[in-house]
Amino acid sequence: MHFTLKLIKVGNSVGATFPKEMLSALQVQSGDSLTVTQSPDGYRITPYSPEIEKQVAAGREVMSEFRDTLRALAK
């Protein structure tokens, strides 16, 4: 599936218009939030999930707390 997004000026910012087919595939609608993450091959757009946000925050906390241990294990 391939979609082209059009960028539009919204006040002092820039917004994007999403084709209805893309919104349907993402199972989102106007007013919903999206998460954009960088990946090795570009960017990934997914519906925002509070549960995933909690998991990411927990992972960051563990990585921060055990930074030295994780660094030693990575060697």
mmCIF file as gemmi writes it, N, C-alpha and C atoms, coordinates in Angstrom:
data_model
loop_
_atom_site.group_PDB
_atom_site.id
_atom_site.type_symbol
_atom_site.label_atom_id
_atom_site.label_alt_id
_atom_site.label_comp_id
_atom_site.label_asym_id
_atom_site.label_entity_id
_atom_site.label_seq_id
_atom_site.pdbx_PDB_ins_code
_atom_site.Cartn_x
_atom_site.Cartn_y
_atom_site.Cartn_z
_atom_site.occupancy
_atom_site.B_iso_or_equiv
_atom_site.pdbx_formal_charge
_atom_site.auth_seq_id
_atom_site.auth_asym_id
_atom_site.pdbx_PDB_model_num
ATOM 1 N N . MET Axp A 1 ? 0.844 -1.168 0 1 0 ? 1 A 1
ATOM 2 C CA . MET Axp A 1 ? 0 0 0 1 0 ? 1 A 1
ATOM 3 C C . MET Axp A 1 ? 0.896 1.241 0 1 0 ? 1 A 1
ATOM 4 N N . HIS Axp A 2 ? 0.568 2.222 -0.795 1 0 ? 2 A 1
ATOM 5 C CA . HIS Axp A 2 ? 1.365 3.435 -0.91 1 0 ? 2 A 1
ATOM 6 C C . HIS Axp A 2 ? 0.441 4.639 -0.868 1 0 ? 2 A 1
ATOM 7 N N . PHE Axp A 3 ? 0.754 5.59 0.012 1 0 ? 3 A 1
ATOM 8 C CA . PHE Axp A 3 ? -0.049 6.803 0.132 1 0 ? 3 A 1
ATOM 9 C C . PHE Axp A 3 ? 0.857 8.017 0.022 1 0 ? 3 A 1
ATOM 10 N N . THR Axp A 4 ? 0.338 9.079 -0.536 1 0 ? 4 A 1
ATOM 11 C CA . THR Axp A 4 ? 1.031 10.352 -0.59 1 0 ? 4 A 1
ATOM 12 C C . THR Axp A 4 ? 0.269 11.336 0.278 1 0 ? 4 A 1
ATOM 13 N N . LEU Axp A 5 ? 0.975 11.994 1.192 1 0 ? 5 A 1
ATOM 14 C CA . LEU Axp A 5 ? 0.351 12.971 2.079 1 0 ? 5 A 1
ATOM 15 C C . LEU Axp A 5 ? 0.654 14.372 1.584 1 0 ? 5 A 1
ATOM 16 N N . LYS Axp A 6 ? -0.311 15.247 1.697 1 0 ? 6 A 1
ATOM 17 C CA . LYS Axp A 6 ? -0.126 16.636 1.29 1 0 ? 6 A 1
ATOM 18 C C . LYS Axp A 6 ? 0.058 17.472 2.551 1 0 ? 6 A 1
ATOM 19 N N . LEU Axp A 7 ? 1.118 18.287 2.57 1 0 ? 7 A 1
ATOM 20 C CA . LEU Axp A 7 ? 1.384 19.175 3.697 1 0 ? 7 A 1
ATOM 21 C C . LEU Axp A 7 ? 0.669 20.495 3.473 1 0 ? 7 A 1
ATOM 22 N N . ILE Axp A 8 ? 0.024 20.984 4.539 1 0 ? 8 A 1
ATOM 23 C CA . ILE Axp A 8 ? -0.704 22.248 4.451 1 0 ? 8 A 1
ATOM 24 C C . ILE Axp A 8 ? -0.335 23.127 5.636 1 0 ? 8 A 1
ATOM 25 N N . LYS Axp A 9 ? -0.405 24.437 5.44 1 0 ? 9 A 1
ATOM 26 C CA . LYS Axp A 9 ? -0.113 25.378 6.503 1 0 ? 9 A 1
ATOM 27 C C . LYS Axp A 9 ? -1.309 25.451 7.44 1 0 ? 9 A 1
ATOM 28 N N . VAL Axp A 10 ? -1.034 25.334 8.75 1 0 ? 10 A 1
ATOM 29 C CA . VAL Axp A 10 ? -2.061 25.425 9.782 1 0 ? 10 A 1
ATOM 30 C C . VAL Axp A 10 ? -1.545 26.428 10.808 1 0 ? 10 A 1
ATOM 31 N N . GLY Axp A 11 ? -1.95 27.681 10.673 1 0 ? 11 A 1
ATOM 32 C CA . GLY Axp A 11 ? -1.415 28.729 11.548 1 0 ? 11 A 1
ATOM 33 C C . GLY Axp A 11 ? 0.075 28.898 11.304 1 0 ? 11 A 1
ATOM 34 N N . ASN Axp A 12 ? 0.869 28.78 12.36 1 0 ? 12 A 1
ATOM 35 C CA . ASN Axp A 12 ? 2.323 28.869 12.237 1 0 ? 12 A 1
ATOM 36 C C . ASN Axp A 12 ? 2.966 27.493 12.081 1 0 ? 12 A 1
ATOM 37 N N . SER Axp A 13 ? 2.156 26.471 11.954 1 0 ? 13 A 1
ATOM 38 C CA . SER Axp A 13 ? 2.656 25.103 11.853 1 0 ? 13 A 1
ATOM 39 C C . SER Axp A 13 ? 2.345 24.523 10.48 1 0 ? 13 A 1
ATOM 40 N N . VAL Axp A 14 ? 2.699 23.265 10.298 1 0 ? 14 A 1
ATOM 41 C CA . VAL Axp A 14 ? 2.396 22.541 9.062 1 0 ? 14 A 1
ATOM 42 C C . VAL Axp A 14 ? 1.672 21.266 9.447 1 0 ? 14 A 1
ATOM 43 N N . GLY Axp A 15 ? 0.599 20.954 8.753 1 0 ? 15 A 1
ATOM 44 C CA . GLY Axp A 15 ? -0.17 19.739 8.994 1 0 ? 15 A 1
ATOM 45 C C . GLY Axp A 15 ? -0.164 18.869 7.752 1 0 ? 15 A 1
ATOM 46 N N . ALA Axp A 16 ? -0.694 17.68 7.885 1 0 ? 16 A 1
ATOM 47 C CA . ALA Axp A 16 ? -0.77 16.755 6.752 1 0 ? 16 A 1
ATOM 48 C C . ALA Axp A 16 ? -2.207 16.279 6.608 1 0 ? 16 A 1
ATOM 49 N N . THR Axp A 17 ? -2.637 16.101 5.372 1 0 ? 17 A 1
ATOM 50 C CA . THR Axp A 17 ? -3.95 15.527 5.121 1 0 ? 17 A 1
ATOM 51 C C . THR Axp A 17 ? -3.757 14.045 4.792 1 0 ? 17 A 1
ATOM 52 N N . PHE Axp A 18 ? -4.565 13.206 5.432 1 0 ? 18 A 1
ATOM 53 C CA . PHE Axp A 18 ? -4.46 11.768 5.253 1 0 ? 18 A 1
ATOM 54 C C . PHE Axp A 18 ? -5.632 11.27 4.419 1 0 ? 18 A 1
ATOM 55 N N . PRO Axp A 19 ? -5.381 10.456 3.405 1 0 ? 19 A 1
ATOM 56 C CA . PRO Axp A 19 ? -6.476 9.883 2.62 1 0 ? 19 A 1
ATOM 57 C C . PRO Axp A 19 ? -7.356 9.001 3.51 1 0 ? 19 A 1
ATOM 58 N N . LYS Axp A 20 ? -8.651 8.965 3.217 1 0 ? 20 A 1
ATOM 59 C CA . LYS Axp A 20 ? -9.572 8.187 4.052 1 0 ? 20 A 1
ATOM 60 C C . LYS Axp A 20 ? -9.208 6.708 4.069 1 0 ? 20 A 1
ATOM 61 N N . GLU Axp A 21 ? -8.622 6.189 2.997 1 0 ? 21 A 1
ATOM 62 C CA . GLU Axp A 21 ? -8.208 4.785 2.96 1 0 ? 21 A 1
ATOM 63 C C . GLU Axp A 21 ? -7.105 4.519 3.983 1 0 ? 21 A 1
ATOM 64 N N . MET Axp A 22 ? -6.209 5.493 4.152 1 0 ? 22 A 1
ATOM 65 C CA . MET Axp A 22 ? -5.122 5.347 5.119 1 0 ? 22 A 1
ATOM 66 C C . MET Axp A 22 ? -5.669 5.393 6.546 1 0 ? 22 A 1
ATOM 67 N N . LEU Axp A 23 ? -6.597 6.319 6.785 1 0 ? 23 A 1
ATOM 68 C CA . LEU Axp A 23 ? -7.204 6.412 8.116 1 0 ? 23 A 1
ATOM 69 C C . LEU Axp A 23 ? -7.949 5.126 8.446 1 0 ? 23 A 1
ATOM 70 N N . SER Axp A 24 ? -8.618 4.572 7.465 1 0 ? 24 A 1
ATOM 71 C CA . SER Axp A 24 ? -9.34 3.32 7.662 1 0 ? 24 A 1
ATOM 72 C C . SER Axp A 24 ? -8.373 2.184 7.974 1 0 ? 24 A 1
ATOM 73 N N . ALA Axp A 25 ? -7.262 2.115 7.238 1 0 ? 25 A 1
ATOM 74 C CA . ALA Axp A 25 ? -6.273 1.064 7.468 1 0 ? 25 A 1
ATOM 75 C C . ALA Axp A 25 ? -5.639 1.193 8.854 1 0 ? 25 A 1
ATOM 76 N N . LEU Axp A 26 ? -5.438 2.43 9.314 1 0 ? 26 A 1
ATOM 77 C CA . LEU Axp A 26 ? -4.883 2.663 10.649 1 0 ? 26 A 1
ATOM 78 C C . LEU Axp A 26 ? -5.936 2.531 11.741 1 0 ? 26 A 1
ATOM 79 N N . GLN Axp A 27 ? -7.188 2.477 11.353 1 0 ? 27 A 1
ATOM 80 C CA . GLN Axp A 27 ? -8.329 2.424 12.266 1 0 ? 27 A 1
ATOM 81 C C . GLN Axp A 27 ? -8.339 3.638 13.205 1 0 ? 27 A 1
ATOM 82 N N . VAL Axp A 28 ? -8.163 4.828 12.606 1 0 ? 28 A 1
ATOM 83 C CA . VAL Axp A 28 ? -8.21 6.082 13.355 1 0 ? 28 A 1
ATOM 84 C C . VAL Axp A 28 ? -9.164 7.033 12.65 1 0 ? 28 A 1
ATOM 85 N N . GLN Axp A 29 ? -9.524 8.086 13.347 1 0 ? 29 A 1
ATOM 86 C CA . GLN Axp A 29 ? -10.396 9.1 12.766 1 0 ? 29 A 1
ATOM 87 C C . GLN Axp A 29 ? -9.944 10.469 13.239 1 0 ? 29 A 1
ATOM 88 N N . SER Axp A 30 ? -10.561 11.495 12.727 1 0 ? 30 A 1
ATOM 89 C CA . SER Axp A 30 ? -10.225 12.862 13.087 1 0 ? 30 A 1
ATOM 90 C C . SER Axp A 30 ? -10.267 13.037 14.605 1 0 ? 30 A 1
ATOM 91 N N . GLY Axp A 31 ? -9.233 13.629 15.162 1 0 ? 31 A 1
ATOM 92 C CA . GLY Axp A 31 ? -9.154 13.851 16.603 1 0 ? 31 A 1
ATOM 93 C C . GLY Axp A 31 ? -8.331 12.804 17.328 1 0 ? 31 A 1
ATOM 94 N N . ASP Axp A 32 ? -8.079 11.638 16.708 1 0 ? 32 A 1
ATOM 95 C CA . ASP Axp A 32 ? -7.243 10.611 17.332 1 0 ? 32 A 1
ATOM 96 C C . ASP Axp A 32 ? -5.78 11.034 17.266 1 0 ? 32 A 1
ATOM 97 N N . SER Axp A 33 ? -4.956 10.422 18.096 1 0 ? 33 A 1
ATOM 98 C CA . SER Axp A 33 ? -3.517 10.704 18.101 1 0 ? 33 A 1
ATOM 99 C C . SER Axp A 33 ? -2.769 9.579 17.406 1 0 ? 33 A 1
ATOM 100 N N . LEU Axp A 34 ? -1.659 9.939 16.784 1 0 ? 34 A 1
ATOM 101 C CA . LEU Axp A 34 ? -0.783 8.978 16.123 1 0 ? 34 A 1
ATOM 102 C C . LEU Axp A 34 ? 0.594 9.041 16.766 1 0 ? 34 A 1
ATOM 103 N N . THR Axp A 35 ? 1.313 7.931 16.712 1 0 ? 35 A 1
ATOM 104 C CA . THR Axp A 35 ? 2.693 7.874 17.172 1 0 ? 35 A 1
ATOM 105 C C . THR Axp A 35 ? 3.583 7.748 15.944 1 0 ? 35 A 1
ATOM 106 N N . VAL Axp A 36 ? 4.621 8.558 15.886 1 0 ? 36 A 1
ATOM 107 C CA . VAL Axp A 36 ? 5.593 8.488 14.788 1 0 ? 36 A 1
ATOM 108 C C . VAL Axp A 36 ? 6.927 8.083 15.392 1 0 ? 36 A 1
ATOM 109 N N . THR Axp A 37 ? 7.483 6.976 14.923 1 0 ? 37 A 1
ATOM 110 C CA . THR Axp A 37 ? 8.776 6.507 15.405 1 0 ? 37 A 1
ATOM 111 C C . THR Axp A 37 ? 9.736 6.374 14.229 1 0 ? 37 A 1
ATOM 112 N N . GLN Axp A 38 ? 10.997 6.659 14.504 1 0 ? 38 A 1
ATOM 113 C CA . GLN Axp A 38 ? 12.02 6.548 13.466 1 0 ? 38 A 1
ATOM 114 C C . GLN Axp A 38 ? 12.507 5.113 13.426 1 0 ? 38 A 1
ATOM 115 N N . SER Axp A 39 ? 12.659 4.585 12.216 1 0 ? 39 A 1
ATOM 116 C CA . SER Axp A 39 ? 13.169 3.231 12.018 1 0 ? 39 A 1
ATOM 117 C C . SER Axp A 39 ? 14.328 3.302 11.032 1 0 ? 39 A 1
ATOM 118 N N . PRO Axp A 40 ? 15.084 2.228 10.893 1 0 ? 40 A 1
ATOM 119 C CA . PRO Axp A 40 ? 16.23 2.26 9.98 1 0 ? 40 A 1
ATOM 120 C C . PRO Axp A 40 ? 15.872 2.625 8.535 1 0 ? 40 A 1
ATOM 121 N N . ASP Axp A 41 ? 14.646 2.321 8.119 1 0 ? 41 A 1
ATOM 122 C CA . ASP Axp A 41 ? 14.257 2.591 6.732 1 0 ? 41 A 1
ATOM 123 C C . ASP Axp A 41 ? 13.327 3.791 6.577 1 0 ? 41 A 1
ATOM 124 N N . GLY Axp A 42 ? 13.192 4.62 7.623 1 0 ? 42 A 1
ATOM 125 C CA . GLY Axp A 42 ? 12.347 5.811 7.511 1 0 ? 42 A 1
ATOM 126 C C . GLY Axp A 42 ? 11.585 6.066 8.793 1 0 ? 42 A 1
ATOM 127 N N . TYR Axp A 43 ? 10.31 6.353 8.671 1 0 ? 43 A 1
ATOM 128 C CA . TYR Axp A 43 ? 9.455 6.612 9.825 1 0 ? 43 A 1
ATOM 129 C C . TYR Axp A 43 ? 8.266 5.684 9.803 1 0 ? 43 A 1
ATOM 130 N N . ARG Axp A 44 ? 7.752 5.382 10.974 1 0 ? 44 A 1
ATOM 131 C CA . ARG Axp A 44 ? 6.6 4.496 11.104 1 0 ? 44 A 1
ATOM 132 C C . ARG Axp A 44 ? 5.485 5.264 11.808 1 0 ? 44 A 1
ATOM 133 N N . ILE Axp A 45 ? 4.283 5.221 11.248 1 0 ? 45 A 1
ATOM 134 C CA . ILE Axp A 45 ? 3.118 5.884 11.83 1 0 ? 45 A 1
ATOM 135 C C . ILE Axp A 45 ? 2.157 4.808 12.32 1 0 ? 45 A 1
ATOM 136 N N . THR Axp A 46 ? 1.815 4.881 13.615 1 0 ? 46 A 1
ATOM 137 C CA . THR Axp A 46 ? 0.889 3.922 14.205 1 0 ? 46 A 1
ATOM 138 C C . THR Axp A 46 ? -0.108 4.663 15.085 1 0 ? 46 A 1
ATOM 139 N N . PRO Axp A 47 ? -1.259 4.066 15.339 1 0 ? 47 A 1
ATOM 140 C CA . PRO Axp A 47 ? -2.203 4.697 16.265 1 0 ? 47 A 1
ATOM 141 C C . PRO Axp A 47 ? -1.567 4.803 17.651 1 0 ? 47 A 1
ATOM 142 N N . TYR Axp A 48 ? -1.842 5.887 18.362 1 0 ? 48 A 1
ATOM 143 C CA . TYR Axp A 48 ? -1.321 6.087 19.709 1 0 ? 48 A 1
ATOM 144 C C . TYR Axp A 48 ? -1.977 5.083 20.651 1 0 ? 48 A 1
ATOM 145 N N . SER Axp A 49 ? -1.165 4.472 21.503 1 0 ? 49 A 1
ATOM 146 C CA . SER Axp A 49 ? -1.676 3.515 22.478 1 0 ? 49 A 1
ATOM 147 C C . SER Axp A 49 ? -1.115 3.871 23.852 1 0 ? 49 A 1
ATOM 148 N N . PRO Axp A 50 ? -1.964 4.254 24.795 1 0 ? 50 A 1
ATOM 149 C CA . PRO Axp A 50 ? -1.475 4.566 26.144 1 0 ? 50 A 1
ATOM 150 C C . PRO Axp A 50 ? -0.753 3.379 26.781 1 0 ? 50 A 1
ATOM 151 N N . GLU Axp A 51 ? -1.182 2.16 26.473 1 0 ? 51 A 1
ATOM 152 C CA . GLU Axp A 51 ? -0.541 0.972 27.041 1 0 ? 51 A 1
ATOM 153 C C . GLU Axp A 51 ? 0.892 0.841 26.537 1 0 ? 51 A 1
ATOM 154 N N . ILE Axp A 52 ? 1.104 1.055 25.26 1 0 ? 52 A 1
ATOM 155 C CA . ILE Axp A 52 ? 2.463 0.988 24.712 1 0 ? 52 A 1
ATOM 156 C C . ILE Axp A 52 ? 3.312 2.111 25.296 1 0 ? 52 A 1
ATOM 157 N N . GLU Axp A 53 ? 2.731 3.285 25.475 1 0 ? 53 A 1
ATOM 158 C CA . GLU Axp A 53 ? 3.456 4.41 26.077 1 0 ? 53 A 1
ATOM 159 C C . GLU Axp A 53 ? 3.932 4.053 27.483 1 0 ? 53 A 1
ATOM 160 N N . LYS Axp A 54 ? 3.095 3.356 28.263 1 0 ? 54 A 1
ATOM 161 C CA . LYS Axp A 54 ? 3.487 2.913 29.601 1 0 ? 54 A 1
ATOM 162 C C . LYS Axp A 54 ? 4.646 1.916 29.527 1 0 ? 54 A 1
ATOM 163 N N . GLN Axp A 55 ? 4.59 1.001 28.558 1 0 ? 55 A 1
ATOM 164 C CA . GLN Axp A 55 ? 5.642 0.003 28.4 1 0 ? 55 A 1
ATOM 165 C C . GLN Axp A 55 ? 6.965 0.659 28.013 1 0 ? 55 A 1
ATOM 166 N N . VAL Axp A 56 ? 6.918 1.631 27.121 1 0 ? 56 A 1
ATOM 167 C CA . VAL Axp A 56 ? 8.127 2.343 26.701 1 0 ? 56 A 1
ATOM 168 C C . VAL Axp A 56 ? 8.715 3.11 27.887 1 0 ? 56 A 1
ATOM 169 N N . ALA Axp A 57 ? 7.867 3.758 28.66 1 0 ? 57 A 1
ATOM 170 C CA . ALA Axp A 57 ? 8.338 4.507 29.835 1 0 ? 57 A 1
ATOM 171 C C . ALA Axp A 57 ? 8.986 3.569 30.845 1 0 ? 57 A 1
ATOM 172 N N . ALA Axp A 58 ? 8.391 2.398 31.059 1 0 ? 58 A 1
ATOM 173 C CA . ALA Axp A 58 ? 8.958 1.417 31.986 1 0 ? 58 A 1
ATOM 174 C C . ALA Axp A 58 ? 10.314 0.926 31.476 1 0 ? 58 A 1
ATOM 175 N N . GLY Axp A 59 ? 10.411 0.676 30.181 1 0 ? 59 A 1
ATOM 176 C CA . GLY Axp A 59 ? 11.679 0.242 29.592 1 0 ? 59 A 1
ATOM 177 C C . GLY Axp A 59 ? 12.759 1.295 29.745 1 0 ? 59 A 1
ATOM 178 N N . ARG Axp A 60 ? 12.411 2.545 29.529 1 0 ? 60 A 1
ATOM 179 C CA . ARG Axp A 60 ? 13.39 3.63 29.69 1 0 ? 60 A 1
ATOM 180 C C . ARG Axp A 60 ? 13.861 3.733 31.138 1 0 ? 60 A 1
ATOM 181 N N . GLU Axp A 61 ? 12.932 3.539 32.07 1 0 ? 61 A 1
ATOM 182 C CA . GLU Axp A 61 ? 13.286 3.6 33.483 1 0 ? 61 A 1
ATOM 183 C C . GLU Axp A 61 ? 14.269 2.48 33.844 1 0 ? 61 A 1
ATOM 184 N N . VAL Axp A 62 ? 14.003 1.272 33.363 1 0 ? 62 A 1
ATOM 185 C CA . VAL Axp A 62 ? 14.898 0.14 33.614 1 0 ? 62 A 1
ATOM 186 C C . VAL Axp A 62 ? 16.262 0.399 32.986 1 0 ? 62 A 1
ATOM 187 N N . MET Axp A 63 ? 16.269 0.896 31.749 1 0 ? 63 A 1
ATOM 188 C CA . MET Axp A 63 ? 17.548 1.161 31.073 1 0 ? 63 A 1
ATOM 189 C C . MET Axp A 63 ? 18.342 2.232 31.807 1 0 ? 63 A 1
ATOM 190 N N . SER Axp A 64 ? 17.667 3.219 32.345 1 0 ? 64 A 1
ATOM 191 C CA . SER Axp A 64 ? 18.34 4.272 33.087 1 0 ? 64 A 1
ATOM 192 C C . SER Axp A 64 ? 18.899 3.733 34.398 1 0 ? 64 A 1
ATOM 193 N N . GLU Axp A 65 ? 18.105 2.946 35.099 1 0 ? 65 A 1
ATOM 194 C CA . GLU Axp A 65 ? 18.507 2.425 36.402 1 0 ? 65 A 1
ATOM 195 C C . GLU Axp A 65 ? 19.65 1.415 36.289 1 0 ? 65 A 1
ATOM 196 N N . PHE Axp A 66 ? 19.631 0.597 35.257 1 0 ? 66 A 1
ATOM 197 C CA . PHE Axp A 66 ? 20.631 -0.457 35.102 1 0 ? 66 A 1
ATOM 198 C C . PHE Axp A 66 ? 21.561 -0.195 33.922 1 0 ? 66 A 1
ATOM 199 N N . ARG Axp A 67 ? 21.866 1.078 33.67 1 0 ? 67 A 1
ATOM 200 C CA . ARG Axp A 67 ? 22.705 1.464 32.535 1 0 ? 67 A 1
ATOM 201 C C . ARG Axp A 67 ? 24.036 0.733 32.523 1 0 ? 67 A 1
ATOM 202 N N . ASP Axp A 68 ? 24.749 0.73 33.654 1 0 ? 68 A 1
ATOM 203 C CA . ASP Axp A 68 ? 26.071 0.086 33.705 1 0 ? 68 A 1
ATOM 204 C C . ASP Axp A 68 ? 25.985 -1.415 33.49 1 0 ? 68 A 1
ATOM 205 N N . THR Axp A 69 ? 24.996 -2.053 34.093 1 0 ? 69 A 1
ATOM 206 C CA . THR Axp A 69 ? 24.813 -3.493 33.919 1 0 ? 69 A 1
ATOM 207 C C . THR Axp A 69 ? 24.512 -3.839 32.473 1 0 ? 69 A 1
ATOM 208 N N . LEU Axp A 70 ? 23.616 -3.088 31.858 1 0 ? 70 A 1
ATOM 209 C CA . LEU Axp A 70 ? 23.266 -3.342 30.456 1 0 ? 70 A 1
ATOM 210 C C . LEU Axp A 70 ? 24.452 -3.094 29.54 1 0 ? 70 A 1
ATOM 211 N N . ARG Axp A 71 ? 25.247 -2.073 29.841 1 0 ? 71 A 1
ATOM 212 C CA . ARG Axp A 71 ? 26.431 -1.781 29.037 1 0 ? 71 A 1
ATOM 213 C C . ARG Axp A 71 ? 27.434 -2.934 29.13 1 0 ? 71 A 1
ATOM 214 N N . ALA Axp A 72 ? 27.612 -3.489 30.347 1 0 ? 72 A 1
ATOM 215 C CA . ALA Axp A 72 ? 28.538 -4.623 30.529 1 0 ? 72 A 1
ATOM 216 C C . ALA Axp A 72 ? 28.028 -5.859 29.794 1 0 ? 72 A 1
ATOM 217 N N . LEU Axp A 73 ? 26.715 -6.095 29.839 1 0 ? 73 A 1
ATOM 218 C CA . LEU Axp A 73 ? 26.152 -7.252 29.146 1 0 ? 73 A 1
ATOM 219 C C . LEU Axp A 73 ? 26.27 -7.127 27.634 1 0 ? 73 A 1
ATOM 220 N N . ALA Axp A 74 ? 26.286 -5.908 27.138 1 0 ? 74 A 1
ATOM 221 C CA . ALA Axp A 74 ? 26.355 -5.688 25.69 1 0 ? 74 A 1
ATOM 222 C C . ALA Axp A 74 ? 27.747 -5.994 25.128 1 0 ? 74 A 1
ATOM 223 N N . LYS Axp A 75 ? 28.75 -6.072 25.991 1 0 ? 75 A 1
ATOM 224 C CA . LYS Axp A 75 ? 30.12 -6.333 25.515 1 0 ? 75 A 1
ATOM 225 C C . LYS Axp A 75 ? 30.326 -7.773 25.124 1 0 ? 75 A 1
